[in-house]
Amino acid sequence: MNRYPMFNPQLLLSFVAVCDSNSFTRAAERVFLSQSTVSQQVRRLEEMLGKPLFERSSHQVQLTEEGEKLLSYARRIIALNEEAHDALTGVWRDGVLRLGMPEDFAVPTTGLLAEFSREHPHLRLDVTSGLSADLHSAYAREELDLILVKQRRRQPPRAARPEPLLWLDSLAFPAIEQSPVPLAVFPLNGLYREELCQALDNLGKRWRIGYSSASLAALTAASAAGLGVTLLPAGCRLPTHRVLGAAEGLPPVDSLELALYYRDGAPAATPALAERLQAFCGLA
C-alpha cells in the first residue's frame, strides 16, 4: 500500500496556474474556477505538505523555497498525466515531442513548426520557450526531448554555430556616459550577464543593474530607450541602438554558440525536426 499521500492533479493545475500568472485572480480565469476555489486548492496542497508554497502580499504572489521545489514536480506530474491519457486514447499514437528554444527563435520558427505538425498529425508537438539555462536543466531532467539553446561552448552538441553578439546602447540617450553605468541584463546566472559585468570591471568603470528581465524583447527595448548598456545577439539591434565596441574599450565576445541537442535512440520524428531546425538556423 502506498504510504505517501497522492497529489491531486486538479490541485496541481491550480498551483501551476498561480505560478505562471503570479496572480490567484488570473489563475482562476485560466483553470475556469473561482478565485476562492483556487485559493482553497492551494491551501489544501499546503496543508498536505505542512509547508507554505507562496509568500502572499497585497501586491504580489511569490513562491517560497518549497514552492519552487514543488513547481518542477507539478509540471512533470501534469505532463505525464496528459501523456498517459493521449497514449491510451490513441489520439497521439506517434507519441509526444517536447521542444525547448530561446524566446527570439519562438516566433521566427512558428511556420516551420506548424508545417511539421501538419505533416505529423498523430504526433503531439509541445513547444516551450525560455532562458537557455532553464531549458538545459529541463533537458537534463528529461522533461524536454529536443532543445535549441544558447550556451558557452561546452561538450559537442548535435549541431552548433557561433552566436554573434553586440554591445548595445541607446543612440539618443547613451547609458555608457553615465556613472555608474546602468546595465540591462538577464536575471542572475542568465547568459551574457557575466560577460557584460566582467567587461565593465576590466575597464574600471562603476556599474549598477538598471534593468533586469528574463525577456529578450524587454532588454532590447530597454537598452534602446536608454535604461542600460546591454550585450545581446546581433539580430536584436534596432535602428535606435548605438553599437559600442573598441572605441569604448569593450572587447568582442565570441565564446557563445547556438546549439542543438537530442538524445541517442530518439524516435524518428525528433531527428527529423532537428534537421529542419538545423537548416533554418544555419547550424553546422
Residue, then its C-alpha position, 0 to 999 in steps of 0.5 A: m500500500n502506498r504510504y505517501p499521500m497522492f497529489n491531486p492533479q486538479l490541485l496541481l493545475s491550480f498551483v501551476a496556474v498561480c505560478d505562471s500568472n503570479s496572480f490567484t485572480r488570473a489563475a482562476e480565469r485560466v483553470f475556469l474556477s473561482q478565485s476562492t476555489v483556487s485559493q482553497q486548492v492551494r491551501r489544501l496542497e499546503e496543508m498536505l505538505g505542512k509547508p507554505l508554497f507562496e509568500r502572499s502580499s497585497h501586491q504580489v504572489q511569490l513562491t517560497e523555497e518549497g514552492e519552487k521545489l514543488l513547481s518542477y514536480a507539478r509540471r512533470i506530474i501534469a505532463l505525464n498525466e496528459e501523456a498517459h491519457d493521449a497514449l491510451t486514447g490513441v489520439w497521439r499514437d506517434g507519441v509526444l515531442r517536447l521542444g525547448m528554444p530561446e524566446d527570439f527563435a519562438v516566433p521566427t520558427t512558428g511556420l516551420l513548426a506548424e508545417f511539421s505538425r501538419e505533416h505529423p498529425h498523430l504526433r503531439l508537438d509541445v513547444t516551450s520557450g525560455l532562458s537557455a539555462d532553464l531549458h538545459s536543466a529541463y533537458a537534463r531532467e528529461e522533461l524536454d526531448l529536443i532543445l535549441v539553446k544558447q550556451r558557452r561552448r561546452q561538450p559537442p552538441r548535435a549541431a552548433r554555430p557561433e552566436p554573434l553578439l553586440w554591445l548595445d546602447s541607446l543612440a539618443f540617450p547613451a547609458i555608457e556616459q553615465s556613472p555608474v553605468p546602468l546595465a540591462v541584463f538577464p536575471l542572475n546566472g542568465l547568459y551574457r550577464e557575466e560577460l557584460c559585468q566582467a567587461l565593465d570591471n576590466l575597464g574600471k568603470r562603476w556599474r549598477i543593474g538598471y534593468s533586469s528581465a528574463s525577456l529578450a524583447a524587454l532588454t532590447a527595448a530597454s537598452a534602446a530607450g536608454l535604461g542600460v548598456t546591454l550585450l545581446p545577439a546581433g539580430c536584436r539591434l534596432p535602428t535606435h541602438r548605438v553599437l559600442g565596441a573598441a572605441e569604448g574599450l569593450p572587447p568582442v565576445d565570441s565564446l557563445e554558440l547556438a546549439l542543438y541537442y537530442r538524445d541517442g535512440a530518439p524516435a524518428a520524428t525528433p531527428a527529423l525536426a532537428e534537421r529542419l531546425q538545423a537548416f533554418c538556423g544555419l547550424a553546422 
